[in-house]
């Protein structure tokens, strides 16, 4: 059987702001691992590579500042704003390597039989479109397949991308089509989509920089919060074996020296006896000297003294929890996953375990349809009263979620036809009781209280 070459591309981000909170194209790298098990040669071009050696040659690119933990800035340069965003008084950027370096990498790679492009936020599609345009320029006759979150949530719009095929949903479910229909090869290995333990490790070795890697312990979420797309992006809630997750962490740590890992699971702490507790106990037992980061928002309701102690002993350093609001009625309306009592108990347990107030970040939604600035301010003050850190999460309307129809009805923007308007920078569902000025005041409140807290804890 002939060997096929597949080129994977993680495209640029086009936005007003972007920051690398331990992000990696995990779905694309899982697909790479499966393709390798089918004897396919795989290459990766990461347009977001913050450490590309060619960046030193471009004077117009702002060089990124990075942290040893694996987070930091992306390279960026100012772009002209697309027409729908002309009225926004902020600079618009391309985040990632310049097109010159992208073309150079395309010319340098082995000629591919197909190109797989991933996508993330719906309103980042201009970077996806431009990447596909450049690929088509270099490889005019090579089939281009586009998948990822944007494709899953906006499949009709994604057909405008220039890709030959769009692949909504989980990438593994399209493996037979990729292998047999597009590459015209016999499939040798097909993982069971209901069994995450049947997946090979992601091909992290393809990454041009490996400061940290994300670890998947589950997919999906048992909750159906009306602002969240987890149930749209994942076919069901499934978990891996905690022992096998520990095996993977140990593999990347000992084979590649990686000591920072991120968890982007939507429900890592749900039913903690099934995953979180045995995994942390296994990490401690194996004496893995690693640090773990949870930027996606952990569930507060599961936190207790035992889990708090295990988290600090096993190396969990960056803690972010999804609190959303202190308004009890809003808590029920948005999904009912957390209450103020859950917050009180969780913060008390975390502090007793040894976490500092600045370590405990609480996401607060702002800009929901009909939400008032007063509600958000009350939530900020409520979180601050516990000595924790409020983190504003500006609402982005997502097609297919419980809040989508109301968002479309109330927004001043054409959300249904232009994904650029989903951008949270716009506060797309703002109204007379929640304006840009209200938002700036809320940000200033958090900053002022944060600076006061920092001054109090300085030696």
matplotlib code that plots the C-alpha trace (Angstrom):
import matplotlib.pyplot as plt

x = [0.0, 1.4, 2.3, 0.2, 1.3, -1.2, -0.6, -2.3, -2.7, -3.5, -4.6, -4.1, -6.4, -7.8, -9.2, -9.0, -7.3, -5.9, -3.7, -2.4, -3.8, -2.0, -3.8, -2.9, -4.9, -5.7, -8.3, -6.0, -3.2, -5.5, -6.4, -2.6, -2.0, -4.8, -3.6, -0.1, -1.6, -2.9, 0.6, 0.0, 2.8, 1.8, 3.2, 2.0, 2.2, 1.2, 0.5, 0.3, 3.9, 5.1, 8.7, 9.2, 12.9, 11.9, 10.1, 13.4, 13.4, 10.1, 10.2, 6.4, 5.7, 5.4, 7.5, 5.6, 6.4, 6.1, 6.1, 7.9, 4.6, 3.6, 1.3, 1.9, 1.4, 1.2, 3.2, 0.9, 0.6, -2.1, -4.6, -7.3, -10.6, -13.2, -16.1, -18.6, -16.2, -15.2, -17.0, -15.2, -12.5, -9.8, -6.9, -7.6, -4.7, -3.4, -2.1, 0.6, 3.5, 3.5, 2.2, 5.8, 6.8, 3.6, 4.3, 7.9, 6.8, 4.3, 7.1, 9.5, 7.1, 6.7, 4.0, 0.7, -2.0, -4.6, -4.6, -6.6, -7.3, -8.9, -10.9, -11.9, -14.0, -16.8, -15.6, -12.0, -13.0, -11.1, -7.8, -9.1, -10.2, -6.9, -4.9, -7.0, -6.4, -2.6, -2.7, -4.7, -2.2, 0.7, -1.1, -3.9, -4.9, -4.7, -8.0, -8.5, -10.7, -11.9, -13.1, -13.3, -15.6, -16.5, -17.4, -19.6, -21.4, -21.7, -21.6, -23.4, -21.1, -18.0, -18.9, -17.7, -14.2, -12.8, -12.3, -13.3, -14.9, -16.2, -16.2, -18.4, -18.3, -15.6, -12.8, -12.5, -16.0, -14.8, -11.7, -13.3, -14.2, -10.7, -8.9, -11.2, -12.9, -10.3, -7.0, -8.4, -6.6, -7.7, -8.3, -6.2, -7.1, -10.5, -10.9, -14.2, -15.8, -17.6, -14.3, -11.8, -9.2, -9.1, -7.5, -3.7, -1.8, -2.0, 1.0, 2.5, 5.9, 4.8, 4.5, 7.4, 7.3, 6.4, 6.4, 3.3, 0.7, -3.1, -4.4, -7.9, -9.6, -13.1, -15.3, -18.6, -20.5, -23.6, -24.9, -26.8, -26.0, -27.8, -24.7, -22.4, -21.8, -20.2, -23.2, -23.0, -19.3, -19.3, -21.6, -21.9, -20.2, -17.4, -14.4, -11.0, -9.5, -7.7, -4.8, -4.3, -4.4, -1.7, 0.3, 0.1, 1.2, 4.1, 5.0, 5.2, 7.0, 9.7, 10.1, 10.0, 10.7, 7.3, 6.3, 3.3, 0.0, -3.4, -6.9, -9.6, -12.3, -15.8, -16.5, -13.2, -14.5, -17.9, -18.4, -14.8, -14.5, -14.6, -11.7, -10.3, -9.6, -8.0, -6.0, -4.6, -3.8, -2.0, 0.0, 1.0, 1.8, 4.1, 5.8, 5.3, 6.8, 4.4, 2.2, -1.4, -3.5, -7.3, -8.2, -11.5, -13.5, -13.9, -17.2, -17.5, -20.1, -17.7, -15.1, -14.5, -11.6, -10.3, -10.2, -8.7, -5.8, -5.3, -5.2, -2.5, -0.4, -0.6, 0.5, -2.7, -1.6, -3.9, -7.5, -10.4, -14.0, -17.2, -19.4, -21.1, -23.2, -24.2, -27.8, -29.7, -32.5, -29.9, -28.1, -31.2, -32.0, -28.5, -28.3, -28.4, -24.9, -23.8, -25.1, -23.6, -23.4, -21.1, -18.9, -18.7, -17.7, -15.2, -13.3, -13.1, -11.8, -9.2, -7.9, -7.6, -5.6, -3.1, -4.2, -3.9, -6.8, -5.1, -4.9, -8.7, -10.2, -14.0, -15.4, -18.4, -20.5, -21.2, -23.3, -25.9, -29.2, -31.1, -28.4, -27.9, -24.5, -25.8, -26.1, -22.5, -21.2, -23.0, -21.4, -17.9, -18.4, -19.7, -16.6, -14.3, -16.0, -14.5, -11.1, -11.1, -10.4, -13.3, -12.6, -15.0, -16.1, -17.7, -20.7, -20.3, -23.5, -23.1, -25.4, -27.5, -27.2, -30.2, -29.5, -29.0, -32.6, -32.8, -29.4, -30.5, -33.7, -32.0, -28.7, -28.2, -26.0, -27.0, -25.7, -27.5, -25.7, -22.3, -20.2, -17.9, -20.6, -20.3, -17.1, -17.3, -15.3, -18.4, -20.6, -23.0, -26.0, -25.4, -28.4, -29.3, -28.8, -25.4, -23.3, -19.6, -19.2, -20.7, -18.3, -15.3, -16.4, -16.7, -13.2, -11.9, -13.6, -11.8, -8.5, -8.7, -9.7, -6.9, -4.3, -5.5, -5.3, -1.8, -0.6, -1.9, -0.1, 3.3, 6.0]
y = [0.0, 3.5, 6.0, 9.1, 12.5, 14.6, 18.2, 19.6, 23.4, 25.3, 28.7, 32.3, 34.1, 37.4, 39.4, 42.5, 40.5, 37.0, 35.4, 31.9, 30.3, 27.0, 26.5, 23.7, 22.3, 19.1, 17.7, 18.1, 16.4, 13.5, 13.0, 13.1, 10.2, 8.1, 8.8, 7.6, 4.3, 4.0, 4.3, 7.9, 10.4, 13.6, 17.1, 20.1, 23.9, 25.9, 29.5, 30.5, 29.4, 32.1, 30.8, 30.6, 31.4, 33.5, 36.0, 37.9, 39.0, 40.8, 44.4, 44.8, 41.8, 42.4, 39.7, 37.8, 37.6, 34.1, 32.4, 29.2, 27.7, 27.7, 30.7, 34.1, 36.3, 35.4, 37.3, 39.9, 42.6, 45.2, 44.4, 46.4, 45.6, 43.7, 45.8, 44.6, 45.7, 49.1, 50.9, 49.2, 51.7, 49.2, 47.7, 44.5, 42.0, 38.9, 36.7, 34.3, 34.1, 36.4, 35.0, 35.1, 32.4, 30.4, 30.3, 29.3, 26.4, 25.3, 25.3, 23.4, 20.6, 17.3, 17.7, 16.6, 14.4, 16.2, 19.2, 19.3, 22.7, 23.2, 26.1, 27.5, 30.5, 31.2, 34.9, 33.8, 32.5, 35.3, 33.7, 30.3, 31.6, 33.4, 30.2, 28.2, 30.8, 30.6, 26.8, 26.8, 29.2, 26.8, 23.5, 24.2, 20.6, 19.2, 18.6, 20.8, 19.5, 21.9, 20.9, 22.2, 24.3, 27.0, 24.3, 22.4, 25.6, 27.4, 24.7, 26.8, 29.7, 27.4, 26.4, 29.8, 29.0, 27.6, 24.2, 21.2, 19.4, 20.5, 18.0, 19.1, 17.4, 15.2, 14.6, 10.9, 10.3, 11.3, 9.0, 6.5, 9.2, 10.7, 7.4, 5.6, 8.3, 11.1, 9.3, 6.1, 3.9, 0.9, 1.8, -0.2, 1.3, 2.9, 3.9, 3.4, 6.9, 5.8, 4.7, 7.5, 5.0, 3.6, 6.8, 7.0, 9.8, 13.1, 13.8, 16.5, 15.7, 17.6, 20.8, 23.2, 24.3, 22.1, 24.4, 22.5, 20.1, 19.7, 16.5, 15.3, 13.2, 13.5, 14.9, 16.6, 17.6, 16.3, 19.8, 21.8, 25.4, 27.7, 29.7, 26.7, 24.7, 21.6, 19.3, 20.6, 20.0, 16.6, 13.7, 12.6, 12.8, 10.2, 9.6, 8.0, 5.7, 7.8, 5.3, 5.7, 9.5, 9.2, 7.0, 9.7, 12.5, 10.3, 9.6, 13.3, 14.2, 11.5, 11.2, 14.9, 16.7, 18.4, 19.6, 21.8, 20.4, 21.9, 20.5, 21.8, 19.3, 20.7, 18.5, 17.4, 17.6, 16.1, 12.8, 13.2, 9.6, 8.5, 10.7, 13.6, 11.8, 8.6, 10.6, 13.0, 10.1, 8.3, 11.5, 11.7, 8.0, 8.2, 11.3, 13.2, 16.6, 18.5, 21.6, 21.6, 24.4, 24.6, 27.6, 26.3, 26.6, 23.8, 22.9, 24.4, 22.1, 19.1, 21.0, 19.7, 19.4, 16.1, 17.3, 20.7, 18.9, 16.5, 19.3, 21.3, 18.1, 16.9, 20.2, 22.0, 25.6, 27.6, 27.3, 28.8, 28.0, 28.6, 30.7, 32.9, 35.0, 35.4, 36.1, 33.0, 33.4, 33.8, 30.7, 28.6, 30.1, 29.5, 25.9, 25.4, 23.9, 26.1, 28.1, 30.7, 28.0, 26.0, 29.0, 29.6, 26.0, 25.7, 28.8, 27.8, 24.4, 25.7, 28.3, 25.6, 23.5, 26.3, 28.2, 31.9, 34.2, 35.2, 31.6, 31.2, 32.7, 32.8, 33.4, 35.8, 36.1, 39.6, 40.9, 38.1, 39.1, 41.3, 41.1, 44.4, 45.9, 46.0, 42.2, 41.8, 44.4, 42.5, 39.3, 40.9, 42.3, 38.9, 37.1, 39.8, 39.4, 35.9, 37.1, 35.4, 36.8, 37.7, 37.2, 38.7, 36.4, 38.5, 36.7, 35.4, 34.2, 30.6, 29.1, 26.3, 27.0, 27.8, 31.6, 31.8, 32.7, 35.3, 36.7, 37.0, 38.8, 41.3, 42.0, 45.1, 43.0, 40.4, 37.5, 34.9, 35.8, 37.2, 35.2, 38.3, 39.7, 36.8, 38.4, 39.1, 42.3, 43.9, 42.9, 41.7, 41.7, 45.0, 47.3, 50.4, 48.6, 47.2, 49.6, 49.8, 52.5, 50.1, 47.4, 49.7, 50.6, 46.9, 46.2, 49.2, 47.9, 44.5, 46.2, 48.6, 45.9, 43.6, 46.3, 47.0, 43.3, 43.0, 46.0, 44.4, 41.1, 42.6, 42.0]
z = [0.0, -0.9, 1.8, 1.8, 3.1, 5.1, 6.0, 9.1, 9.6, 12.7, 11.2, 12.3, 14.8, 13.5, 16.4, 18.6, 21.3, 21.8, 24.5, 24.7, 27.8, 27.2, 23.9, 21.4, 18.4, 20.4, 18.0, 15.0, 16.9, 17.9, 14.3, 13.5, 15.9, 14.4, 10.8, 11.9, 13.1, 9.6, 8.1, 6.9, 7.0, 8.9, 8.9, 10.9, 10.2, 13.3, 12.2, 15.9, 16.7, 19.1, 18.9, 15.2, 14.4, 11.4, 13.6, 14.2, 10.6, 10.6, 12.0, 11.8, 14.0, 17.7, 19.4, 22.1, 25.8, 27.0, 30.5, 31.4, 32.3, 28.6, 28.4, 26.9, 24.0, 20.3, 17.6, 16.2, 13.5, 12.9, 10.0, 8.4, 10.0, 8.0, 6.9, 9.6, 12.3, 11.0, 13.8, 16.6, 18.0, 18.5, 16.5, 14.7, 14.5, 12.8, 15.6, 14.6, 12.1, 9.1, 5.7, 4.4, 6.9, 6.3, 2.5, 3.2, 5.4, 2.7, 0.1, 2.4, 3.4, 1.5, -1.1, 0.6, -0.8, 1.3, 3.7, 7.0, 8.5, 11.9, 13.3, 16.7, 17.4, 14.9, 14.6, 13.9, 10.4, 8.5, 9.6, 8.5, 5.1, 4.5, 5.4, 2.9, 0.2, 0.7, 0.7, -2.5, -4.1, -3.2, -3.8, -6.3, -6.9, -3.4, -1.6, 1.5, 4.4, 7.0, 10.5, 14.0, 16.2, 13.6, 11.1, 13.6, 14.7, 11.4, 8.7, 6.0, 6.5, 6.5, 2.9, 1.9, 3.1, -0.2, 1.4, -0.8, 2.2, 5.6, 8.5, 11.3, 14.7, 16.2, 13.7, 14.4, 13.0, 9.6, 9.5, 7.2, 4.7, 4.9, 4.4, 2.0, 0.0, -0.2, 0.2, -1.4, 1.1, 3.1, 6.7, 9.2, 12.5, 13.5, 17.1, 18.9, 19.3, 22.4, 24.1, 24.5, 25.7, 22.2, 20.9, 20.5, 22.1, 20.3, 18.1, 20.3, 18.9, 15.8, 17.7, 17.0, 20.7, 23.6, 26.7, 27.9, 26.5, 27.1, 28.5, 27.7, 30.5, 29.0, 26.3, 26.7, 29.8, 31.6, 32.1, 29.4, 30.4, 28.0, 27.0, 26.4, 23.2, 24.8, 23.8, 20.3, 19.9, 21.5, 20.8, 24.4, 27.8, 27.9, 30.2, 29.9, 32.5, 35.2, 35.2, 31.5, 31.8, 34.4, 32.0, 29.3, 31.7, 32.8, 29.1, 28.1, 31.3, 31.1, 27.4, 26.5, 29.8, 29.8, 33.3, 32.6, 31.6, 31.0, 31.4, 29.1, 30.1, 30.5, 33.5, 35.1, 38.7, 38.0, 40.0, 41.2, 42.5, 38.8, 37.5, 39.5, 42.8, 41.4, 38.9, 41.5, 43.8, 41.0, 40.2, 43.8, 44.0, 40.9, 42.3, 39.0, 39.5, 37.3, 37.4, 36.1, 34.8, 34.5, 32.4, 31.1, 34.3, 36.9, 38.6, 42.1, 43.4, 43.7, 45.8, 49.3, 51.8, 50.3, 46.7, 47.7, 49.5, 46.6, 44.1, 45.9, 46.7, 43.1, 41.6, 40.4, 40.2, 37.9, 39.2, 37.3, 38.3, 36.4, 38.8, 36.2, 38.6, 42.3, 41.3, 42.3, 39.7, 36.9, 38.2, 37.7, 34.3, 32.9, 33.9, 37.7, 38.0, 40.9, 43.9, 46.2, 48.9, 46.6, 46.2, 50.0, 50.7, 47.8, 48.7, 52.4, 51.5, 49.0, 51.5, 54.2, 51.8, 51.2, 48.1, 48.2, 47.3, 44.1, 43.0, 43.0, 39.8, 39.4, 35.9, 35.8, 32.7, 31.5, 28.6, 28.6, 26.9, 29.3, 32.0, 33.9, 34.8, 38.4, 38.5, 37.3, 39.8, 42.6, 41.5, 41.4, 44.9, 46.1, 44.9, 46.3, 49.7, 49.8, 48.9, 45.5, 42.1, 39.8, 36.1, 33.6, 30.8, 28.1, 26.6, 23.0, 21.3, 20.0, 17.4, 18.6, 22.3, 24.6, 24.5, 20.7, 19.7, 22.4, 21.4, 17.8, 18.8, 21.2, 19.5, 17.4, 15.1, 12.4, 14.4, 12.3, 9.0, 10.1, 12.6, 13.1, 15.2, 17.7, 18.9, 22.6, 22.3, 20.8, 23.8, 21.1, 23.3, 25.1, 25.8, 27.8, 31.1, 30.1, 27.9, 27.0, 29.7, 32.3, 31.2, 31.6, 35.1, 36.0, 34.7, 36.7, 39.8, 39.5, 38.7, 41.7, 44.1, 42.8, 43.2, 46.7, 47.6, 46.1, 48.2, 51.3, 50.8, 49.8, 52.5]

ax = plt.figure().add_subplot(projection="3d")
ax.plot(x, y, z, "-o")
ax.set_aspect("equal")
plt.show()
